[in-house]
């Protein structure tokens, strides 16, 4: 599957510090310790609707992870999937009288346009569930052959993973059984389905149903894959096990990330599936989580269509910490657009306040669990000081500058904001 074009990253002097992130599984901020190449898997969209601001906030958070690692001089192998075969896609296509393949292709293309506009670095591997089905089938067969999976006896062809044979089940989320059962019922699971060995056993393969697409499956059973084995398979086939960060929205902690780990660790007999499980918080509107089921969505493409600068959208979303649930409001966007204008005026000056401390401080803030409010405050202070000096006429003349690098401070700040925060300030 095609990804989207990568924005150019300005080269900054020196290197950034090691990145620390909050690991859901350990319940604390930990230092990431990539090798020469950092490896990250972020769960992608189910393409039955346009990119809303909740999606955008999640992908911006992991775009920062990508950028901070690169600034620390790591290569990055970033993988993202597209769940282009799933119930919500079929339901929307049926509702609108549209072919589900056409719907998925159109919404995936719009998502790519939104990510390009927001200057999100693209994944190296961008993989759809449909193209991964042959490998998913092989993995389901492996689990079945090992006695870790079982079919229901109701003739549907549905196959489940036996979590009673999964040592450490629940370690990624840390939830108790009652919480897992509740969330399973709310988030696409079927804890009350008859015939399962354990109410929390996840679906690996769904046997063919009338009116649904299907593919040749394990042991000749036609059907389509479960959600969690999809991501486990794509991750294992691209970056392997033990990768540095598994990312997504906080609503993926359970069941999706828990079960993806269960499947992958059973297939490889190794733990952990990921070194850190990192989750972005929810964006709300009018006091509720922004979600397709509630219908309270603000779409990136709609804002772009209204002429809103995508850099203002990006800056507005980054003004809150990625782990903090927060609301989208017109005032939030207005403040971001005003800030963007201030920063652009400051970097257009011939001289400004020293840039070295700004670069060091922004690097420090972002390395500390992606403290974007702190990083933005650093740039705000620099812009205010630079514009104040310009108004007073007290800026240091070029002839008196003793440090060629600081002499070009507006350009350096422009480049660091671009490289680290992903916000283009150049005209």
C-alpha positions in Angstrom: 0.0 0.0 0.0 1.3 3.5 -0.9 2.3 5.8 1.9 2.6 9.6 1.5 5.5 11.8 0.7 8.0 12.8 3.4 8.7 16.4 4.3 12.3 17.5 4.2 13.9 17.6 7.7 16.4 20.4 8.3 19.7 19.3 9.8 20.3 20.6 13.3 23.7 21.0 15.0 24.6 18.4 17.5 22.3 15.6 18.6 19.3 15.4 20.9 19.1 13.4 24.2 17.6 10.0 24.7 13.8 9.9 24.5 11.8 9.0 27.6 8.2 7.9 27.3 5.4 6.7 29.5 5.1 3.0 29.2 1.5 1.8 30.0 2.7 -1.7 30.9 5.1 -0.4 33.5 3.0 2.6 34.6 6.0 5.0 34.5 8.2 7.1 32.3 11.1 5.0 31.0 14.0 5.8 28.7 13.8 4.3 25.3 17.0 2.4 24.3 16.9 1.8 20.6 19.8 0.4 18.7 21.1 2.1 15.7 17.6 1.8 14.2 14.6 2.6 16.4 11.6 0.4 15.6 8.0 1.6 16.1 4.6 0.2 15.2 1.5 2.5 15.3 -2.0 1.1 14.7 -3.6 2.8 11.7 -7.1 3.7 10.6 -10.1 1.7 9.6 -10.9 3.7 6.5 -14.7 4.2 6.6 -14.6 7.9 7.4 -12.3 10.9 7.1 -9.5 11.8 9.5 -10.9 13.5 12.6 -8.8 15.5 15.1 -8.6 12.5 17.5 -6.8 10.5 14.8 -4.6 13.5 14.0 -3.6 14.0 17.6 -2.5 10.4 17.9 -0.4 10.4 14.7 1.2 13.7 15.6 2.3 12.3 19.0 4.1 9.4 17.3 5.4 11.7 14.6 7.2 13.5 17.4 8.6 10.2 18.6 10.0 9.7 15.1 11.5 13.2 15.0 13.1 13.1 18.4 14.7 9.7 17.7 16.0 11.0 14.4 17.4 14.1 16.1 19.2 11.7 18.5 20.8 10.3 15.4 18.8 7.0 15.2 17.5 5.7 11.9 13.8 4.9 12.4 11.8 1.9 11.0 8.2 3.0 11.4 5.3 0.7 10.5 1.6 1.5 10.3 -1.3 -0.7 9.2 -4.6 0.0 7.6 -7.5 -2.1 8.7 -9.1 -2.2 5.3 -11.4 -5.2 6.0 -13.6 -4.9 9.1 -17.2 -4.6 10.2 -17.4 -0.8 10.4 -16.2 -0.5 6.8 -18.8 -3.0 5.6 -21.6 -1.3 7.7 -20.8 2.1 6.3 -20.6 0.8 2.7 -24.0 -0.9 3.2 -25.5 2.2 4.7 -24.4 4.4 1.8 -24.9 1.8 -1.0 -21.3 1.8 -1.9 -18.6 -0.8 -2.6 -16.6 -1.4 0.5 -13.3 -1.5 -1.5 -14.0 1.8 -3.1 -14.9 3.4 0.2 -11.8 2.1 1.8 -9.5 3.3 -1.0 -11.1 6.8 -1.0 -10.8 7.3 2.7 -7.3 6.0 2.8 -6.3 8.4 0.1 -7.9 11.3 2.1 -6.0 10.2 5.2 -2.8 10.3 3.2 -3.6 13.8 2.1 -4.3 14.9 5.7 -1.0 13.4 6.9 0.9 15.2 4.1 -0.8 18.5 5.0 0.1 18.0 8.7 3.7 17.2 7.7 3.6 13.8 9.5 6.7 11.6 8.6 5.4 8.6 6.6 5.9 5.0 7.7 8.5 3.0 5.9 6.0 0.1 5.7 2.3 1.0 5.2 0.4 -2.3 5.1 -3.2 -3.1 4.6 -4.9 -6.0 6.3 -6.0 -7.4 3.0 -2.5 -7.7 1.6 -1.4 -9.4 4.8 -4.1 -12.1 4.8 -1.9 -15.0 3.5 0.6 -14.4 6.4 -2.3 -14.0 8.9 -3.7 -17.4 7.7 -0.3 -19.0 8.2 -0.1 -17.6 11.8 -3.6 -18.8 12.7 -2.7 -22.2 11.4 0.5 -22.2 13.5 -1.4 -21.4 16.7 -4.0 -24.0 15.8 -1.4 -26.7 15.2 0.2 -25.8 18.5 -3.0 -26.3 20.4 -3.2 -22.6 21.3 -6.3 -22.0 19.1 -9.6 -23.7 18.7 -12.7 -23.6 16.5 -16.1 -23.2 17.8 -18.4 -26.2 17.4 -21.3 -24.2 16.0 -20.4 -24.6 12.3 -19.4 -20.9 11.8 -15.7 -21.7 11.2 -14.8 -19.1 13.8 -11.4 -19.7 15.5 -10.3 -18.3 18.9 -7.1 -18.0 20.8 -7.0 -19.8 24.2 -5.8 -17.1 26.6 -5.6 -19.6 29.4 -2.4 -20.8 27.7 -1.0 -17.2 27.5 1.4 -16.6 30.5 1.3 -13.1 31.7 -2.0 -12.3 30.0 -3.1 -8.8 31.2 0.4 -7.5 31.7 0.3 -4.9 29.0 -3.0 -3.2 30.2 -2.8 -4.1 33.9 -6.6 -4.4 34.0 -8.4 -6.8 36.2 -10.8 -9.4 34.7 -14.0 -7.3 35.3 -12.5 -4.3 33.5 -11.3 -6.5 30.6 -14.7 -8.0 30.2 -16.4 -4.6 30.2 -14.0 -3.2 27.7 -14.2 -6.3 25.5 -17.9 -5.9 25.2 -17.6 -2.2 24.5 -14.8 -2.4 21.9 -15.8 -5.1 19.5 -15.3 -8.3 21.5 -17.8 -11.0 22.3 -17.4 -12.1 25.9 -20.8 -13.6 26.2 -20.7 -15.7 23.1 -21.6 -19.4 23.8 -19.0 -22.1 23.1 -15.8 -20.1 24.0 -13.5 -21.7 26.5 -12.9 -18.4 28.2 -15.0 -15.3 27.9 -11.9 -13.3 27.2 -10.7 -15.5 24.3 -10.1 -13.3 21.2 -11.3 -14.0 17.7 -8.5 -15.1 15.3 -10.5 -16.0 12.2 -14.1 -15.3 11.3 -15.7 -17.9 9.1 -17.4 -16.8 5.9 -20.8 -15.1 6.2 -23.3 -14.4 3.5 -22.8 -10.9 2.1 -19.2 -10.5 3.5 -15.9 -10.9 1.6 -13.9 -13.9 2.4 -10.5 -15.5 1.6 -9.1 -19.0 1.8 -8.3 -19.6 5.5 -6.7 -21.9 7.9 -7.3 -25.6 7.3 -9.4 -24.6 4.3 -12.0 -22.6 6.3 -12.9 -19.5 4.2 -13.4 -16.2 6.0 -11.5 -13.1 7.2 -9.0 -12.3 10.0 -9.7 -11.0 13.4 -8.5 -7.5 14.2 -5.7 -8.2 16.7 -3.9 -11.0 14.7 -3.7 -8.5 11.8 -1.5 -6.1 13.7 0.6 -8.9 15.3 1.3 -10.3 11.9 2.2 -7.1 10.2 4.5 -6.1 13.0 6.2 -9.5 13.1 6.7 -9.5 9.3 8.2 -6.0 9.1 10.1 -5.1 12.3 10.0 -8.4 14.3 9.5 -8.8 18.0 10.9 -6.8 20.8 10.6 -3.5 18.9 10.9 -0.2 20.8 7.4 1.3 20.8 3.9 0.0 20.2 1.8 3.1 19.7 -1.9 4.1 19.4 -4.7 5.8 21.1 -5.6 5.1 24.7 -8.7 3.2 23.6 -6.3 0.5 22.2 -4.7 -0.4 25.5 -7.4 -3.2 25.8 -8.3 -5.2 24.0 -6.2 -4.5 20.9 -2.7 -4.1 22.2 -3.2 -6.7 24.9 -4.3 -9.3 22.4 -1.8 -8.3 19.7 0.9 -9.1 22.2 -0.7 -12.4 23.2 -0.8 -13.5 19.6 2.7 -12.4 18.7 4.3 -13.8 21.9 2.6 -17.1 21.3 3.9 -17.2 17.7 7.5 -16.4 18.6 7.8 -17.8 22.1 9.5 -14.6 23.1 8.6 -11.7 25.4 8.0 -8.8 25.2 6.3 -8.1 21.9 7.2 -4.4 22.4 9.6 -2.7 24.8 7.2 0.1 25.6 3.4 0.5 25.1 2.7 4.2 24.5 -0.8 5.7 24.2 -2.1 9.1 23.2 -5.1 10.5 25.0 -8.5 11.4 23.6 -9.6 14.6 22.0 -13.1 15.8 23.0 -15.8 18.1 21.7 -18.6 19.6 23.9 -17.6 17.5 26.9 -17.4 14.1 25.1 -14.7 12.0 23.5 -14.6 12.7 19.7 -15.5 9.5 18.0 -17.4 8.2 15.0 -19.9 6.4 17.1 -21.0 9.7 18.7 -20.9 11.6 15.5 -19.2 14.6 17.1 -16.3 14.8 14.7 -14.2 17.7 13.5 -12.4 16.6 10.3 -8.9 17.7 9.3 -10.0 17.8 5.6 -13.0 20.0 6.4 -10.8 22.5 8.3 -8.4 22.5 5.4 -11.2 23.0 3.0 -12.3 26.1 5.0 -8.8 27.5 4.5 -7.4 26.8 7.9 -3.6 26.6 7.8 -2.6 22.9 8.6 0.3 24.2 10.7 -2.3 26.0 12.9 -4.1 22.7 13.3 -0.9 20.9 14.2 0.2 23.6 16.6 -3.3 23.6 18.3 -3.1 19.8 18.8 0.5 20.0 20.1 -0.4 22.7 22.7 -1.7 20.0 25.0 0.3 17.1 26.3 -0.2 13.9 24.3 -1.3 11.9 27.4 -3.9 14.4 28.6 -7.5 14.1 27.5 -8.3 17.5 26.1 -11.1 19.4 24.3 -11.0 21.0 20.8 -12.5 24.5 20.8 -12.5 27.4 18.4 -10.4 29.3 20.9 -7.8 26.6 20.9 -7.4 27.0 17.1 -7.5 30.8 17.3 -4.7 30.8 19.8 -2.6 28.5 17.7 -3.1 30.6 14.6 -2.1 33.7 16.5 1.0 31.9 17.9 1.9 30.7 14.4 1.8 34.3 13.1 4.0 35.5 16.0 6.6 32.8 15.4 6.6 33.5 11.7 7.2 37.2 12.3 10.0 36.4 14.7 11.9 34.0 12.4 11.6 36.6 9.6 13.8 39.0 11.5 17.4 39.5 10.4 18.6 38.9 14.0 17.0 37.6 17.1 17.6 36.4 20.6 20.3 33.6 20.9 19.2 30.3 19.4 21.5 27.9 21.2 19.5 27.9 24.5 16.3 27.5 22.5 17.5 24.4 20.7 18.8 22.8 23.9 15.6 23.6 25.9 13.2 22.3 23.1 15.3 19.1 22.8 15.1 18.7 26.6 11.4 19.2 26.8 10.5 16.9 23.9 12.9 14.2 25.3 10.9 14.3 28.6 7.9 12.3 27.5 7.1 14.7 24.6 6.4 17.8 26.7 5.1 19.9 23.8 3.5 22.6 26.1 7.0 23.1 27.6 8.7 23.2 24.2 6.1 25.6 22.8 6.6 27.9 25.8 10.4 28.0 25.0 9.7 29.1 21.5 7.1 31.6 22.7 9.7 33.2 25.0 12.3 33.4 22.2 9.8 34.9 19.8 8.6 37.5 22.4 12.2 38.5 23.2 13.2 38.7 19.6 10.2 40.9 18.6 10.7 43.1 21.6 14.4 43.7 20.7 13.4 44.5 17.1 10.8 47.0 18.3 13.3 48.7 20.6 16.1 48.6 18.1 18.4 46.9 20.6 19.2 43.7 18.5 22.9 42.9 18.2 24.2 44.2 14.8 25.7 41.6 12.6 29.0 43.4 12.7 29.3 42.9 16.4 28.2 39.3 16.5 30.9 36.9 17.7 29.2 33.6 17.1 28.2 32.9 13.5 25.7 30.3 14.6 23.9 32.5 17.0 24.1 35.4 14.5 21.7 33.4 12.4 19.4 32.6 15.3 16.0 33.3 13.5 16.9 30.8 10.8 18.1 28.2 13.4 14.9 28.5 15.4 12.9 28.2 12.2 14.7 25.0 11.4 14.4 23.5 14.9 10.7 24.2 15.0 10.4 22.5 11.6 12.6 19.5 12.4 11.4 18.8 16.0 7.9 20.1 16.2 7.0 19.6 12.5 5.8 23.1 12.0 6.8 24.9 8.8 7.4 28.6 9.5 9.0 29.5 6.2 6.7 31.3 3.7 
